[in-house]
Amino acid sequence: MNIENVNINELAELLDSISLELNHIKKFKIEKNMFLLLKFFAIISLASDTVKCLQTKAFYSIDIITRALLETLADFSNLLKDPGYAIHLEYSDKMNWHKMLKERKDNPSNEYLESFSAIDIDEEIRKSSAHLQNLQQKGAKELSIYQRFELANALDIYRTVYCYLCKTAHGDISSLFNEYLSFNDNGIGFVGITPFDNDGFNHIIETDMKVVSDSCLKIQKEFNLFSIELINICKMKLGQ
């Protein structure tokens, strides 16, 4: 198999069209659901990265990118249903910052937090704790990835496709065996790079096409960013 057998041009052209129209937007007012727009940008970026990996034969990275795309899509779906979901995303972001502050205080020798040396750690922890408490009072909580998929009514994806993609992302032994070793009558051989999987990558391209087209139509209803021509192309991709 070779890369030419997978037609990525159609997806690449759609992504280029979306990016071109977004780049021509000089300024627009975000009156609501800014997090939804940011998640949309992430979907476009991740799909574009998939195309780049296929073009450069960085096949091992595709599963990892697709995993991130599914996580982003879950958040995108939740924000569409309820803009108030954004408070959970904000809480998670602030909690990660708080954890790093605590690590710097508890383990000042951690060389990866050396840039924190100029920060008044005690003051920052105080402010961070107050901010987190304020968010908690408004109903915010740190959601697990399972809970994010559950809210998006996508546990079927979480328990199957997402679970499989995590094996690559986490470097599970079975995944590494499949990626790098081959077994035949002569024994075990080293593959060298991730072998090309025509059927698997075709499925990913088709999935990305649907996700990008559908999210583009949904973001259009919220922000009216795109031309009629682009919207019609997205509808065509979805068979509408």
VENVENJO-V382677 format. One record per pair of residues at least 6 apart in sequence whose ideal C-beta (glycine too) atoms are under 8 Angstrom apart, sorted by sequence separation. I is the first residue (numbers start at 1). GAP is how many residues later the second one is. If there is no record, write none. Layout:
BEGIN
i: (I | I)
gap: (GAP | GAP)
END
This chain:
BEGIN
i: (52 | 53 | 79 | 104 | 107 | 149 | 166 | 182 | 183 | 219 | 220 | 30 | 78 | 79 | 103 | 167 | 168 | 181 | 182 | 53 | 54 | 143 | 149 | 150 | 167 | 181 | 182 | 53 | 104 | 146 | 149 | 181 | 182 | 75 | 103 | 180 | 181 | 216 | 168 | 180 | 220 | 49 | 50 | 53 | 104 | 146 | 179 | 180 | 100 | 145 | 149 | 75 | 180 | 216 | 217 | 50 | 101 | 104 | 179 | 216 | 49 | 50 | 100 | 105 | 179 | 104 | 105 | 217 | 101 | 216 | 217 | 22 | 46 | 50 | 101 | 105 | 213 | 214 | 213 | 217 | 22 | 46 | 47 | 212 | 213 | 46 | 101 | 102 | 101 | 213 | 214 | 19 | 213 | 18 | 43 | 46 | 98 | 101 | 210 | 209 | 210 | 15 | 19 | 43 | 42 | 43 | 98 | 97 | 98 | 15 | 15 | 39 | 43 | 94 | 98 | 11 | 15 | 39 | 40 | 39 | 94 | 95 | 94 | 11 | 12 | 11 | 35 | 36 | 39 | 91 | 94 | 8 | 36 | 35 | 36 | 91 | 90 | 91 | 8 | 33 | 8 | 36 | 95 | 6 | 35 | 87 | 91 | 33 | 35 | 36 | 90 | 91 | 92 | 3 | 32 | 35 | 87 | 91 | 92 | 3 | 34 | 87 | 88 | 33 | 87 | 88 | 3 | 35 | 88 | 84 | 88 | 85 | 78 | 81 | 75 | 78 | 71 | 74 | 78 | 74 | 77 | 77 | 71 | 74 | 75 | 77 | 74 | 73 | 74 | 73 | 70 | 70 | 71 | 70 | 67 | 70 | 67 | 66 | 67 | 64 | 67 | 63 | 67 | 64 | 63 | 64 | 63 | 60 | 60 | 60 | 59 | 60 | 59 | 57 | 59 | 59 | 59 | 66 | 73 | 80 | 57 | 62 | 69 | 76 | 66 | 59 | 62 | 66 | 69 | 73 | 54 | 54 | 50 | 50 | 50 | 47 | 47 | 47 | 43 | 44 | 43 | 43 | 40 | 40 | 40 | 37 | 36 | 37 | 36 | 37 | 33 | 32 | 6 | 3 | 5 | 30 | 2 | 11 | 18 | 1 | 6 | 14 | 28 | 1 | 6 | 1 | 8 | 11 | 15 | 28 | 7 | 11 | 14 | 18 | 6 | 10 | 14 | 25 | 11 | 22 | 21 | 21 | 21 | 18 | 21 | 18 | 17 | 17 | 14 | 14 | 14)
gap: (6 | 6 | 6 | 6 | 6 | 6 | 6 | 6 | 6 | 6 | 6 | 7 | 7 | 7 | 7 | 7 | 7 | 7 | 7 | 8 | 8 | 8 | 8 | 8 | 8 | 8 | 8 | 9 | 9 | 9 | 9 | 9 | 9 | 10 | 10 | 10 | 10 | 10 | 11 | 11 | 11 | 12 | 12 | 12 | 12 | 12 | 12 | 12 | 13 | 13 | 13 | 14 | 14 | 14 | 14 | 15 | 15 | 15 | 15 | 15 | 16 | 16 | 16 | 16 | 16 | 17 | 17 | 17 | 18 | 18 | 18 | 19 | 19 | 19 | 20 | 20 | 20 | 20 | 21 | 21 | 22 | 22 | 22 | 22 | 22 | 23 | 23 | 23 | 24 | 24 | 24 | 25 | 25 | 26 | 26 | 26 | 27 | 27 | 27 | 28 | 28 | 29 | 29 | 29 | 30 | 30 | 30 | 31 | 31 | 32 | 33 | 33 | 33 | 34 | 34 | 36 | 36 | 36 | 36 | 37 | 37 | 37 | 38 | 39 | 39 | 40 | 40 | 40 | 40 | 41 | 41 | 43 | 43 | 44 | 44 | 44 | 45 | 45 | 46 | 46 | 47 | 47 | 47 | 48 | 48 | 48 | 49 | 50 | 50 | 50 | 50 | 50 | 50 | 51 | 51 | 51 | 51 | 51 | 51 | 52 | 52 | 52 | 52 | 53 | 53 | 53 | 54 | 54 | 54 | 55 | 55 | 66 | 70 | 70 | 73 | 73 | 74 | 74 | 74 | 75 | 75 | 76 | 77 | 77 | 77 | 77 | 78 | 79 | 80 | 81 | 87 | 91 | 91 | 92 | 95 | 95 | 98 | 99 | 99 | 101 | 101 | 102 | 102 | 104 | 105 | 105 | 106 | 108 | 119 | 133 | 134 | 134 | 135 | 136 | 136 | 137 | 138 | 138 | 138 | 138 | 139 | 139 | 139 | 139 | 141 | 142 | 142 | 142 | 142 | 142 | 147 | 151 | 154 | 155 | 158 | 161 | 164 | 165 | 168 | 168 | 169 | 172 | 175 | 176 | 179 | 182 | 183 | 185 | 186 | 186 | 189 | 190 | 192 | 193 | 193 | 193 | 194 | 194 | 194 | 195 | 195 | 195 | 195 | 196 | 196 | 197 | 197 | 197 | 197 | 197 | 198 | 198 | 198 | 198 | 199 | 199 | 199 | 200 | 201 | 203 | 204 | 205 | 206 | 208 | 209 | 212 | 213 | 216 | 219 | 220 | 223)
END
